[in-house]
Amino acid sequence: MKTKLVLLTLASFGIALVAKSQTSDEEADAIITLLGVQKKEAIRQMVAIEPKDSTAFWKVYNEYQVQNKATGKARLKLYERTANAYANLTPAIADSLAAQYLQNRIGQEKMLEEYYKKMKTATNPVTAFQFYQAEVYLLTQIRANIMSQIPTYGQLVQAAKKNQK
């Protein structure tokens, strides 16, 4: 039940993220920090950490969170740029946005792989797998929630065509 509550909180947070039209660097830091705290609580509930591995696990996890903050901020800014670009989406802008999303995703995956390996060394493969699985689950939920709040460009174009009829 607690995991569902944390996920609901994360979902609500995602909706609030999208509702924000312009985010300063300080606001982005605060948002990402809050999300990190919520994710840490969800990880605490989703990963069965052996007591002997607890200190090592959280040391590596906290290091991961620090590294992941830049990726999260970049993704937040990318969501904003996407929403702002809809008014004047050119092929060049669309291509640039797609490239940025791909780079962000690739960077996130590389970081997950790096920290899976660090977690495996610091604890054991089972704990590392649980970390990886929980992190992917949370990232997927957060992304899906945010993206479900942003209509696709195609949806906007179709809605505009319907309104013109």
N, C-alpha and C positions, 0 to 999 in steps of 0.2 A: 504494500500500500504506500509506503514512504517513497519508493521509486516512482510510482505513478504521480505522486504529489510533486516530486522534484521535476519530473518530465513536464508536468502541467505548468509549473513555474517557468521552466525553460521555454516552453511554447509561448507563454504569455510574454516573456521577455523578447522572443523573436518578433512577435507582433508589434511590440513597442518600438523595436529597432526600426522596422519598416515605416512606422508612422512618423518617425523623425525625418524631416526633409534635409536638414543640414546639421552635421555633427562636427563640432570643433575637435581638435586633437585631445583636449582635456576630457571632453564628453566621451569620446571614443575610448580613451583609457579607462574611464570610470565604467563604461558599459562592459568592456572586455574583462575588467577586473571582477565586476559583479558576476558576469557569466562564469568566470573561472572559479569563483567561490561556489556557485551553484553546481558546476560540473564536478568539483572536488567532492561535494556531498553525494552526488549521484554515483561517482566512482567508489566512494566509501561503501555504498550500499550494493554495488554490483560486483565488486571484486572481493573474493574471499582470500584475505591475506593472512598467511600463517604468522603468528606472533613473532617468530624468529626473523621474519622477513619485513616486518612492518617499518622499521626505521629506514632500511635500504629502499623499500618501495616508495615511501613518501619523499625521500630525498630525490630520487630520480623523477618521480611524478612532478614535484615542485619545479625542478629544473626544466622539465618538459613544458610546464605551464608558462614559465618565463619566456622560453623560446617561441612558444605558440602564440604569444600575445601579439607579436608583429604580424603574423599570418592572419589572425582574427581582425586586427585593425584594418589591414589591407582589404580583406573581404568585405568588411562593413563599408568602407569607402567605395568599394566596387559596386555594392548594391545601390549606394546613393548615386554614383555616376550613371548606373544603368537607368534608374528611375528618372534622372534628369535628362538623359539622352533621348528618351522616348519622344519628346517634342520635336526633335530634329534628327532622327536616326538616318544617317547616311551609310552607304556600304563601308566606308572607311571606319566610321565610328563603331559599327556593328562588328567588323573584323577585329578592331582593337579591343573591344569588350570581351569578345570570345577568347582572344589570345590571353588577356589578363585573367579570366576565369580559369583557363587551362593551366596557366603558370601557377596560380594560387593553389589549385587542386594538386598539381604535381609536387609543389613545395610541401604541402600538407602531408601527402603520402610518403615523401622522402623522410620527413621528420618523424612520422609514425614508425617507419621502418628503423630509423636510427634509434629511437627510444624503445622500441620493442627489443632491440639487441642489447641496449644498455640495461633494460629491466631484466632481461633474461640472465645477463651476467651478474647483476646485483642480487637477484632473487632466485628464480628458477623458470624453466620454460612454461610451466602451467600458469604461474602468476603473470608472467609476461603476456601470455596469450589472453588471459582474462582482461588485462589492461588494454591490449589492442582491441579486443572485441567490444569492450565497454566504450572505449573512446570512439570507435567507428560508429557504434550505435548512437551515441549522443550527437556526434557531428552530423550524422544522417538526419536525425530528428530535428536538430536545430535548423539545418539547411532547408529541409522540407517545409518546416513551419514558416520560415522567412519567405521562401519562394512561393508558397501557397498564398501569401499576402500580396505578392507583386504579380499583377497580370502579365502574361507574356506580351511581347510586342504584337504578335499575330492576333491575340485576343483584342487588343486595342484597335488594330486596323479593321478587324471584322466588325467590331461594335460601331466604329465610325462609319463604315459602309452601310450598316443597318440604319443608323440615324439619318443618313443622307437620303434614304428612300422615302 
